[in-house]
């Protein structure tokens, strides 16, 4: 974008706003960096659409605009009178950042590297609003602001979002008295929680046909979501279950809340338990490693970080600015955590990484909050877990599914989890092996796709992996940018017998995830992501 005649001072303003990747007050720029943004500079950068500015009390709030992010990928003039060496250094630094760091990061743009470093596409915001997720996905896919993005490329980033038709079907099935739906939402794409203006409309004048107090949808990581009902007594029972688990946050302590409260971990394990036990809930300002650590350090009281596996990787890759004596532990739910990720977290922070196993249908099933039994967990108080033909069954007095009578999912007070696992007859510890349908036959030999996936996910350079059966064993892999398909195939061959090795390897820039941060395992969604 030559011809805009930016001065060295104006270029410096763009660099600082890029580094901040947020809205910053002019007074903060002055106090923190000694950078004074004068009216002619502000007006010029605003007129060029490089900077968005608005009046905020006696000062102005500034933020790098879309065209500003694009401009940062072109050469800037840092020539300073009397300081040629400093100007040359800044010029070299910008070129290195653009030409070398950006390429190695796997990010497509500087906007993604800075503004969305920790929240790229679906994994970026598992608990964010749909609007924020679309914005994040667009920024990750578009070559430049305003560029066309194929809906086919966007679809995997929103694989778990139901269509209008699916929502209408669910409403007809539930026949609610009223429907509360968002009319508009506010807040930046990096915010964990956003302000929502809701609209309430009548739907049915029928009295409630069941005692359910909460209706939830399963995460949909393996297929369409199921409609699940929880009664008030069921929710109270789960909250009391939490109070009897050794290692949960205690009264007067804090929970740094990362999971969405739409889903069972955030709703019951975070919100309801916190209100009942007198635990303060503290969501960070943004979904970034630095913001999470800032929330931990904000008070002197002990803090437990509650999140999903995505958040573990986020913190494992973030270097704390100093000691964090307030950090008591991190507790995660959602899916199995690889040993490499778990070790990276504990090595960095020196606190326990606790594990929870649960389902939307019943809530928390088992825990290992001190990380002593990994990968096994101990059944939660009041919960019984059995193994039947390799499948885990969980005690569940009432059918949790609304409008569904499927004896293969629930019968006679037992929920059939469809998770493969074993129960130790001596200790009662439960080890989850993965989904029951992960067993496949290759040339007459049984292969456990969970084993293959764990092997691939543990390889150096692999960020995340999903292994499915798609006319053969197929591995979808998100690498750190330096891993090639040839190298990956060689590493797998060193670790797995020939009949277990994936027939097809697909490297993805970003793995699709559900709103809870789980890796999507739907074959069509994975195919779309790969294409």
N, C-alpha and C positions, 0 to 999 in steps of 0.2 A: 504494500500500500504506500509506495513512494509518492512524494508530492504533498504529504501532510505537514512537512517542515516542523517536526517535533523538536523542541529544544532538549538539551540534556536534562534539565529539571523536569520537563514534562515526561520524558522517558523514565526518569527515576520514579515519578508518581505511579506510572503504569506498573513498574516492577514491584513496588511495595504493595500495591493493590492486588497484584497477582499472587504475591507471597501470602497475603492475608486471606485471600479467597473468601471474603465476606464483606458485609457493609461496615465501614469504619468511619468514625467521626473525624472531622478535620483536626479537632483538638487532640484526639488520640494520636494521629499521625505526627502532630507537632511535638507532643510530650514524649512519645515513645521513640521516634526516629529523628526528631529535629527537622522534620519535613514540613514546610509551610506551603500550603496550597493557596495561591492567590486567585482572586476573582478572574483575571484574564485567563489564567491557566485552566481553571475549572470550567469556564464558559467554552473555551476552545475544545477541551477534551469531551465535554458534553455535546457540543455541536457536531463533533466527529463521530459521536456514538461510541466512543471508546470507554467512557465512564458514565454511569448513571448517578445523578446527584439529586438530593432532596433536602429541603430545609428541615432542620431538627433543632428547635429552640433557637438559641443565638448562633448556632454553627450549622455546618452542612454534613450530611452523611454521604459517603462516596463508596462506590462499588464498581469493579471492572465489569463493563457491559460485554455482550456477545461479540461485537466487533472488536472490542478491546482484547479479548482472548485471541482472536484471529490475528490481530496486529502484533501480539507478542511473539508470534512464530515467524515474523519477518525481522530483518536487521533493524536495530535501533541505534540512534546517534548518542553516544555518551561523551562526545568530545567536550572537555571542560577547559576553559582558558586557564593556563597556569597549572593544570593538573592532568597532563596528557597521559602519564603513567596510569593514573586511576581510571581514566576513560578507557584506555586500552584493556585494562584488567576487566572492567565491566563488560566490554564488548566480547572479550574472549569467554567470559563466564556465561553470557547469554547464548553464544554460539554452542558452547559445550552442552549446556542444558537442553537446547533444542535438538542438536544433532546427535548427541550421544546418550544422555540420561533418558530423554524421552523415548528413544528407540529401544533401549534396554528394558524400560519399565513395562512394556507391553501396552502402554496407553496410546491412544490415537492422537490426542491433542494435549496441549498444555492445560487446557481447562479441566480435562480429566485427571491429569497428573496432580494439579494443585487443588482445584475446587472439589474434585470427586475422588481424591486419592484413596479414601477408605470406603467409598460407597459407589463402586462401579456397577452400573446396571442393576440386575435384580438382587444380587447379593448385597449391593450397596445399601439397600434400604428395605430389609425384610419387614420392618414394622412401619414403613412410611405410607403416606396416602397414595392412592392410585395416580393422582396428578403428578406427585413428586417422582414416582417411579417411572412414569412415561418421560418426564423431563430428563431424568438421569439416563435412561436408556437412549433417548434421542441424542444427548450430548456425547454418549459413548460411541454412537453409530455414525453420526453426521460428520462429513468431512469439514464442513464449516456451517455456521449458523445460517438457517434458511435453506439449507440443502435438503433435497428429497431423500427420504428414508423409506425403503420398501417395508410394507406391513409384514411381509414374510420374515424379514430380518428382525422386526420388532417383536413378533409374536412370542418367541421363546423367552423373552425377558419378562413376559406377563403370563407365563404358562398357567399359573394357578388362578388367574382372575376369571370368575364366571361370566358367561355371556348374559345379555338381557333375557334371552330365552330360558337359561338355566335359573336365573333369579325368579322369573315369573313362575316357572314350574315349582320351585321351592315354596313360593308364597301360596300357590294354590293348594299345595300339599299341607302346609301348616295352618292356613286360614286364620291369620292373626286378626286381632281386633283393630290394631293400628299399625302403620308402618312409619318408622322414623328413618329418614334417609338424608344424607348430606346434600345441602343446596349449594354450598360453596365452602372452600377451605382456604386458610391462610397460613403463612409460615413458609420459610425457605425449604428447598429440597434437601438440605442437610439436617433439618430438624427431625428429632426422633418422634415427637408428638406435635401435631398441628392443631390450630384453632379451627373448629368446624361449626358452621351455621346449619342447623338441622331443620328439616321440614317434617311436620307430622300430618298424616292423612289417614282418614278412616278407611278400613279395608273390609271388615266383616262385622256384623252386629251379633254374631253367634257368641255365646259364652265360651270360655276356655274349655277345650275338650280334654285337657290333661293337666296334671299338677306341675308341669315343668316351669321353672323360674327363669332358666336361661336356655336359649337355643344357640348352638354353635355348629360350625361346619368343620369337618376334619381338614387337615392341611392340604390334602390332595396331592401328595408327593408321588404317589404311584398311580393315580387315576382320579376320576371325578370325586368331588367331596361328598361325604355322607352327612345327613342332617341328624344331629345328636341333641338329645334333651337332657338337662340336668335339673333335678328338683331342688328346692331350698334345703331340704334335709340332707340331700346328697352333697351339696356344696358345703354346708356346715360340717358334715362329717369329714370332708377332705381338709378343711381348715384345721379342725381338731387333730387330724392325722399329722399335719405339718408341725403342730406344737409338740408332738411326741418324737420327732425326728432329731437325732443328735447332730448338731452342726448347723442348724438353721440360724438365721439372724435372730438375736434376742431383743427383748424390750429395751429401748434406749439406743439401739444400734441403727444402722442405715442399710438399705438395699439400694444399690445403684441399678436402677431398673432399665433393662435394654429390650426385652421381648415385648411384642405388641400385647396389649391388654384385651385384644379381641380373642386371643388364643389362651388355652388353659394355663400355661406356665405363667404368663404375665398376669392373667386375671386372678387365679387362685393363689399360686405360689408367690406372686408379687403383691397385687392390690389387696385382695381380701385377707390374706394372712397378715400383711403389714398393718391393716386397719385393726384387725383383731388383737394382734400381739403388741401394738404400740411401737412398731418399727417404722422409722421415717423412710418414705420412698423418695428417691432422688434421681430423676432422669437427667442425664447430661444434656447440655445445650445442643450438642450436635452429635451425629454418629461418626465420630472419629476417635482414634486411639488417644490423642492428646486430650480431647474433651472428656472422655471417660475417666482418664487419670486425674484431670482437674476436678471432676466431681468427687472422686475419692479423697483428694487432698483438701477439699473445700472446708471440711470440719475435722475436729479432733476425734470424733466418735468412731468406733470400729465400723467398717463397711464391707459388705458382701456384694460382689458384682454378680448379678443374675443375668444370664444370657443364653445364647445358642452357640453351636460350634463355630459359626462364622465370626462371632465376637471374640472367641479364643484366638483365632488366627490374627485378628485385628490387633489385639493387645500383645500377642507374641512378637509382632513385627514393630511394636512401638517402644522406643527407649524412654523410660521415665527420666524426668529432669533431675530427680533426687530421690532420697529414701521415701518410702510410703508406709510408715508404721501403722497407718489406719487400715490398710488393706488386710482383711482377715482371710478371705478366700474368694475364689470364683466358683460359682455353681452353674453347670450347664445342663440343658435338656435338649431333646430334639432328635439326635441321631448319634451313632457311634463316633467317637473321636479317635483319630489315628494316634498311635504312640508318639510319632514324630512331633505332631502339633502339641500334644499334652506335655511332652518333655521340654519343648521350646518355651512353653508358658511357665512351667515350674522352675526351669533354669533361670529365667529372667526375673521372676518375682519372688521366688522362694516361699510361696504360700500354697496351701492345698488347692488342687483343681478337683472340685467335687463333681460327681456325675449323678444325673437323675434319669430314670426311665418312667415314662408315663404315656397315657393316651388320652385324647379328648373325651373318650367315652367314660373313663373312670378317674381321670386325674393322675396324681402321682402314684406309681406302682412300687417302685423301689429306688433306693439311693445308695451312694457311696460318697458321702460329702468330705471325707478325709483322703480320698484317693488311695485307700489301703488295699482294695480288692480288685482294682482295675484289671480286666474289663467287667468283672462281676459286680452285682449289686445285691443289697439285702432287701427283702420285701418290706415295704412300709408298714407301720403298725396297723393292724386290722385288715391287711390285705393278704390273701393266700394265692400263691402261684403254683400251678401244676404243669407238668410236662405230659402231653398226650401225643404219641406218635411223632415226636420231634417238634411239636407245636406247643407254645406257651399258652396256657389258659389262666385267666385271672378272675377271681371271685367278683361277681357283679350281680347283686340281687335282682335288679329289674332290667328289662330290655332297654338299652340306652338309645335305640334308633327310633326316630319318629316316622310313623307310617311305613315301617319296614319290619316284616317278620321273616327273618332268614336264619334258619337253624344252623347254618354253617358259620354264622357270625356270633350268635348268642343263643344259648339254650340252657334251661334248668339251672339258672343262676351263675353261669360261667360265660365269660367273654372269650371268644376264640380270637386271639390277637393276630394270627397269621404271621407271627414272628417265630422263627426257629430259635430254639434255645435248650439249655439243660438246667436242671435243678440239682444241686449237690445234695445227696441224701443225708450227709453228715452235718453240713453247716447250714443248709437251706439257702446258700447263695445261688443267685440266678445269673447265668451267662447268656446274653443275647447273641445269637449267631448271625442275625440278619433276617431278611424276609424268607418265609417258608418256600416261596416260589423261586428261590434263587438256586435250587438244585436242578441241573440240566444233565442230559446224557450226551456224551460226545464219543462216537464210535463204540457205544456200549459201556463206556466208563463214566462214572458219576463225577460231575464237577460242581463245586460250590462256588457260585459267582461271588459270594461275599468274601471268600478267601482270595480270589483273583483280584477283586477290587481293593482289598486291604493291602495286597502286595503292590499293586500299581500306585495306590495313594501314598505309600511309604517310600517311594523312589525319590532320590534327590532331584530337585527341580520341578516336582509335581505339586501344584497348589491344591487341586481337587480332582477327584476321578469318580466316575460312575461306570459300572460294568453291567451290561444287560445282554439278554439273548435276542438278537435281531438277525435271524437266519444264520446264526453262528454267534460265537462270543465276540461282543463288540465293546471296546473301551472308549469312552469319551473322557478326554483329559484336558484340564486347564493347566498349562505349564507357566513357568516364570518368565518366559520369553526367550531363554537361551537353549531350551531343550528341543531337539529335533525329533521327528518321527523315527528316523533311523537309530538315533541314540536310545530313544525310549524302547524300541523293539529289542535292541541288544541287551538292555538292562533287564527287561522282562524275561528274555531267554535264559539269562543267568540264574533266575530265581524260580521259574516255574517249568514243570514238565511240558513237553510239546503239546499234549492234548488239552492242557489247561490254558495255554496261551491264547490271548485274543486273536481272532482271525482278522479283525478289522480294528485299526487305531484311528481315532479322529481327534485332532488337536483343536481346541476351542479357545477363543480369546476370553470367554466368560461362560461359566456354567450357569444354566438357568436354575433358579431357586424359588421356593415357595415364599409366602409372606412371613413365615416363621424362620426362614433361613435354611430350611432343609434343601438338599440337592434334589432336583426334580428327576424322577426315574421313569417317567412316561416316555416310551420309545418314540412316538410321533413328535413330542416336544424336543427331544434330544436330536432327532433328525433335522428338525427345523433349525435348531441352534447351529448345527454343523454346516447347514447349507447357507 
